[in-house]
Amino acid sequence: MALADWFKDTEQTPARAGTMQVGWMLTNPTSGVVFYPPERVRSPEMNKQHAKSASRCPAIINMESRYFLIRVPFDMHLRLTRDKDGKVGLRNMASDASPVRPKFLSKHLSVTAEKEWRYKDRPTIQVSLPYLFIADEPTYMTQLDAFMHYRKSPLPGTIFGGRFPIHVWPRPLMWAFEWHDVQQDLVLKRGDPWFCVQFETTPQERPVSMIEAEETPALKEYLEHISAAVNYVNQTFSLFKQAEKSRPKVLLSPKKR
């Protein structure tokens, strides 16, 4: 089936009313206290007295209702390097002053192979993350920069965004960064706004609520079923319809307390 046909079938799925429920979880719960839970994006409520205040604008409120913020989990002060063979690497400039153990940091950080960069002079690095989002109704998620946050010191590059259907293709997120100014260090501080995730519902006006999800046996089995596809197929979107056939009816279960 062509990708366009899959999108057409998805659009014809009967729409529901009411709140859209999206679940989030950490695939590595042992680091749960390090990684912040998603936060709903809200404008600074500095002025709500005036009827025309931006904080009361329906268009702004509606937009922000679909965005959730992820904060930087640990300090990073990174510099690009090249070894004697010209291979690009990363140096932790915080060194012994870093609160993060080198073994832990290297577990999450990687430099994309140079032949896979979009531009030969703009290295791409990735930070692997344990965040996973899931829904039981057609829902697309877009990962993008924390564009509503003002940074006094701009990052030396841009992040790679991405959009995919979390109801059939849930997967742990990556923070991918394209390094434009290779002479500048990349500095990220724990707790700072890092990136946002936006959710598209059917119909579009449905509000989104976020709950922490449980890793049920059914969800774990389904994740294992689709997890390795990217290693074998370039265009994984072509597999969505096939994945949907093997998807259990319910994958989202609230976390038990």
C-alpha positions as CSV (number, residue, x, y, z in Angstrom):
1,M,0.0,0.0,0.0
2,A,1.3,3.5,-0.9
3,L,1.9,6.0,1.9
4,A,-0.7,8.3,0.5
5,D,-3.3,5.5,0.7
6,W,-2.5,4.9,4.3
7,F,-3.0,8.6,5.2
8,K,-6.3,8.5,3.3
9,D,-7.5,5.5,5.3
10,T,-6.5,7.1,8.6
11,E,-8.4,10.3,7.8
12,Q,-11.5,8.2,7.2
13,T,-11.3,6.7,10.7
14,P,-14.5,7.7,12.6
15,A,-13.8,10.7,14.7
16,R,-14.6,10.8,18.4
17,A,-15.6,13.6,20.6
18,G,-14.3,14.7,24.0
19,T,-10.8,14.9,25.4
20,M,-8.0,13.1,23.6
21,Q,-5.9,11.1,26.1
22,V,-2.2,10.8,25.4
23,G,0.0,8.6,27.6
24,W,3.7,9.2,28.4
25,M,6.2,6.9,30.0
26,L,9.9,6.4,30.5
27,T,11.3,3.3,28.9
28,N,14.1,3.3,31.5
29,P,12.4,3.9,34.9
30,T,15.7,3.6,36.8
31,S,16.5,7.2,35.8
32,G,12.9,8.4,36.5
33,V,14.0,11.1,39.0
34,V,16.4,12.6,36.4
35,F,14.0,13.1,33.5
36,Y,11.3,15.7,34.0
37,P,7.6,14.8,33.2
38,P,6.1,16.7,30.3
39,E,4.6,20.0,31.2
40,R,1.7,21.7,29.4
41,V,2.9,24.9,27.7
42,R,1.3,28.1,29.1
43,S,1.9,31.7,28.4
44,P,3.3,33.7,31.4
45,E,0.1,34.8,33.1
46,M,1.3,38.4,33.7
47,N,-1.8,40.2,32.7
48,K,-5.3,38.8,32.5
49,Q,-7.2,41.9,33.6
50,H,-7.6,43.4,30.2
51,A,-10.0,41.8,27.8
52,K,-7.6,42.0,25.0
53,S,-4.6,40.6,26.9
54,A,-2.6,38.0,25.1
55,S,-3.0,35.7,28.1
56,R,-6.8,35.6,27.3
57,C,-6.6,35.2,23.6
58,P,-8.5,32.1,22.5
59,A,-6.2,31.4,19.6
60,I,-3.1,31.4,21.9
61,I,-4.9,29.3,24.5
62,N,-6.0,26.8,21.8
63,M,-2.5,26.5,20.4
64,E,-0.8,26.1,23.7
65,S,-3.3,23.4,24.7
66,R,-1.6,21.0,22.2
67,Y,2.0,21.7,23.2
68,F,3.9,20.0,26.1
69,L,7.4,21.0,27.2
70,I,10.3,18.7,28.0
71,R,13.1,20.1,30.1
72,V,16.9,19.4,29.9
73,P,17.5,16.4,32.2
74,F,21.2,17.0,32.9
75,D,24.0,19.6,32.3
76,M,25.8,19.3,29.0
77,H,28.8,21.4,27.9
78,L,30.0,19.9,24.6
79,R,32.7,20.7,22.1
80,L,33.2,19.2,18.6
81,T,36.6,17.6,18.0
82,R,38.4,15.7,15.3
83,D,41.0,13.0,15.9
84,K,44.2,12.5,13.8
85,D,42.1,10.6,11.2
86,G,39.6,13.4,10.9
87,K,36.8,11.6,12.7
88,V,34.4,13.9,14.5
89,G,33.9,13.4,18.2
90,L,32.6,15.1,21.3
91,R,34.5,16.4,24.3
92,N,32.8,17.0,27.7
93,M,34.2,20.5,28.6
94,A,32.8,20.3,32.1
95,S,35.3,17.5,32.7
96,D,35.6,16.7,36.5
97,A,33.3,19.6,37.3
98,S,30.5,17.9,35.5
99,P,27.7,16.5,37.8
100,V,27.1,13.8,35.2
101,R,29.4,10.7,35.2
102,P,31.2,10.3,31.9
103,K,29.9,6.7,31.5
104,F,26.3,7.9,31.9
105,L,26.8,10.8,29.5
106,S,28.4,8.7,26.8
107,K,25.5,6.2,27.0
108,H,23.1,9.0,25.8
109,L,25.3,10.9,23.4
110,S,26.4,10.0,19.9
111,V,27.7,11.6,16.7
112,T,25.8,10.6,13.6
113,A,28.0,9.1,10.9
114,E,29.4,11.8,8.7
115,K,28.0,10.3,5.5
116,E,24.5,10.7,7.0
117,W,24.8,14.4,7.6
118,R,22.5,16.7,5.6
119,Y,25.4,19.1,5.0
120,K,29.0,18.1,5.0
121,D,30.0,21.0,7.2
122,R,27.2,20.6,9.8
123,P,27.7,17.7,12.1
124,T,24.7,16.0,13.6
125,I,24.6,14.7,17.2
126,Q,21.9,12.7,19.0
127,V,20.9,12.4,22.6
128,S,18.9,9.2,23.2
129,L,15.9,9.7,25.6
130,P,13.6,7.3,27.4
131,Y,10.4,9.4,26.6
132,L,7.7,7.4,24.8
133,F,4.2,8.7,24.0
134,I,1.2,6.5,23.1
135,A,-2.4,6.9,22.2
136,D,-5.3,4.5,21.4
137,E,-6.9,6.9,18.8
138,P,-5.3,8.4,15.6
139,T,-2.8,10.9,17.0
140,Y,0.2,12.5,15.4
141,M,3.0,13.9,17.4
142,T,5.5,16.5,16.3
143,Q,8.8,17.1,18.1
144,L,10.2,20.7,17.7
145,D,12.3,23.2,19.4
146,A,11.2,25.1,22.5
147,F,10.4,28.0,20.2
148,M,8.4,29.9,22.8
149,H,11.3,30.1,25.2
150,Y,13.8,33.0,25.0
151,R,17.5,31.9,25.2
152,K,20.0,34.6,26.2
153,S,22.7,32.5,24.6
154,P,21.4,31.0,21.3
155,L,22.3,27.4,20.5
156,P,25.0,27.0,17.8
157,G,22.6,25.1,15.6
158,T,19.1,23.8,15.1
159,I,17.2,20.7,16.2
160,F,15.8,18.1,13.9
161,G,12.0,18.0,14.2
162,G,9.8,15.0,13.3
163,R,6.2,14.0,13.0
164,F,4.8,10.5,13.3
165,P,1.6,8.7,14.4
166,I,2.0,7.6,18.0
167,H,-1.0,5.3,17.9
168,V,0.7,2.9,15.5
169,W,4.4,3.8,15.8
170,P,5.3,4.6,19.4
171,R,9.0,4.8,19.9
172,P,11.5,6.5,22.3
173,L,12.5,10.0,21.4
174,M,15.9,11.3,20.3
175,W,17.0,14.9,20.5
176,A,18.9,15.4,17.2
177,F,20.9,18.5,16.8
178,E,22.5,19.9,13.6
179,W,25.6,21.9,14.6
180,H,25.9,24.9,12.3
181,D,28.6,27.0,14.2
182,V,31.2,24.3,14.9
183,Q,33.5,26.9,16.6
184,Q,30.9,27.4,19.4
185,D,30.3,25.0,22.3
186,L,26.9,23.5,23.0
187,V,25.8,24.4,26.5
188,L,22.6,23.0,28.0
189,K,21.6,23.4,31.7
190,R,19.4,21.0,33.6
191,G,15.9,22.4,34.0
192,D,16.0,24.7,31.0
193,P,13.2,24.3,28.3
194,W,14.6,21.9,25.7
195,F,12.0,20.9,23.2
196,C,8.2,20.7,22.7
197,V,5.9,17.9,21.6
198,Q,2.7,18.9,19.8
199,F,-0.3,16.6,19.3
200,E,-2.8,16.6,16.4
201,T,-6.2,15.1,17.1
202,T,-9.2,14.1,15.1
203,P,-11.2,16.3,15.0
204,Q,-8.7,19.0,15.5
205,E,-10.5,21.0,18.2
206,R,-10.4,18.1,20.7
207,P,-8.4,19.1,23.8
208,V,-5.5,16.9,24.9
209,S,-4.9,15.5,28.4
210,M,-1.7,13.8,29.4
211,I,-1.4,10.8,31.7
212,E,1.5,8.7,32.8
213,A,1.2,5.3,31.1
214,E,2.0,1.8,32.3
215,E,4.3,-0.5,30.4
216,T,1.9,-3.4,30.0
217,P,2.9,-6.8,28.5
218,A,0.9,-5.9,25.4
219,L,2.7,-2.6,25.0
220,K,6.1,-4.1,25.6
221,E,5.5,-6.9,23.0
222,Y,4.2,-4.4,20.4
223,L,7.3,-2.1,20.9
224,E,9.6,-5.1,20.4
225,H,7.6,-5.9,17.3
226,I,8.3,-2.6,15.6
227,S,11.5,-1.4,17.2
228,A,14.1,-2.8,14.8
229,A,12.3,-1.8,11.6
230,V,14.5,1.3,11.1
231,N,17.6,-1.0,10.8
232,Y,16.1,-2.8,7.8
233,V,13.8,-0.4,6.0
234,N,14.6,3.2,5.0
235,Q,11.0,4.4,4.7
236,T,9.4,3.1,7.9
237,F,6.2,5.1,7.2
238,S,5.4,2.4,4.6
239,L,5.1,-0.1,7.5
240,F,2.4,1.8,9.4
241,K,-0.5,-0.1,7.8
242,Q,1.2,-3.4,8.5
243,A,2.0,-2.5,12.0
244,E,-1.6,-1.4,12.6
245,K,-2.9,-4.9,11.7
246,S,-0.9,-6.4,14.6
247,R,-1.6,-3.7,17.1
248,P,-3.6,-4.6,20.1
249,K,-6.8,-2.6,20.5
250,V,-5.7,-1.1,23.8
251,L,-2.1,0.0,24.4
252,L,-2.6,2.9,26.8
253,S,-3.2,2.0,30.4
254,P,-2.8,4.5,33.3
255,K,0.2,3.9,35.5
256,K,-0.8,2.1,38.7
257,R,0.2,3.9,41.9
